[in-house]
Amino acid sequence: MTNEPTEWSDDLHLGVESLDDDHKKLVELICAWCDAVTSGRDLVATDGLFKDLLDFAREHFKAEEAEMEVHAYEDSDFHRREHEALIARLDDTFRAIYANAQYDLAAESIDFVRDWAASHIVTLDRQYAEFLKRQRV
């Protein structure tokens, strides 16, 4: 795996349907935004895609964290902090790019967003998925 979720792959598959479905959607949104930025679409076009990505990430993280609490996942606090850090960075990135029209920052942020998503899924989310499987959830 290249740590670039340009499309869904078996490397990202965790074997927990709810997580896999959300992660497929997350990868799809990341790819749509990255493709728009790299193809030179204007800020207005990429703005909506980034908002969609940010909104979905918030929704997914909230649901995942609620599920962790229900199942008393032992690493939920660390996992939640990772989510919070990403949302804070994405919020800062969004403001810098779209409020300050720093389009160059969008291109520079592509690697961060791709790398974070891929590494988070294959490490922390995989650990959580394994926990769920052990719990027979």
Secondary structure, DSSP 8 states (H G I E B T S, - for coil): --S--SS--GGG--S-HHHHHHHHHHHHHHHHHHHHHHTT--HHHHHHHHHHHHHHHHHHHHHHHHHHHHTT-TTHHHHHHHHHHHHHHHHHHHIIIIITT-HHHHHHHHHHHHHHHHHHIIIIIHHHHHHHHHTT-
